[in-house]
Amino acid sequence: MRAVSARMTRDEEWVRVKLNVWHSAKASKANGNCVEVMETEEGFLVRDTKDGGKGPVLSFTHAEWGAFLAGVNEGEFDGADRD
């Protein structure tokens, strides 16, 4: 795990995520309709919780995950078609 300063801002709290542990958003509902993310040494894993986490897992390198987060922050996915 990366070293983390004891004086983190709220915006930096996500850095405290433990490696190799699945995490879901605090706003996720207990109905199982969310995704979970795990950081590993190699990158990030993402899975859907609808099937108890037994379905497919997407794998992203740190660079790919960073590019995804940058796109989210820049509004790249705003207004995307949703089915």
Residue pairs with C-beta under 8 A, 6 or more apart in sequence:
1 18
1 19
2 15
4 15
4 16
8 15
8 16
17 23
17 39
19 39
19 40
19 41
20 38
20 39
20 40
21 38
22 36
22 37
22 38
22 47
22 53
23 36
23 37
23 38
24 34
24 35
24 36
24 37
24 49
25 34
28 34
32 49
32 50
32 52
33 49
33 50
34 49
35 46
35 47
35 48
35 49
36 46
36 47
36 49
36 53
37 44
37 45
37 46
38 44
38 45
42 59
42 61
42 62
43 59
43 60
43 61
43 62
43 64
43 65
44 59
44 60
44 62
44 65
45 57
45 58
45 59
45 60
46 57
46 58
46 60
47 53
47 55
47 56
47 57
47 58
48 55
48 56
60 68
71 77
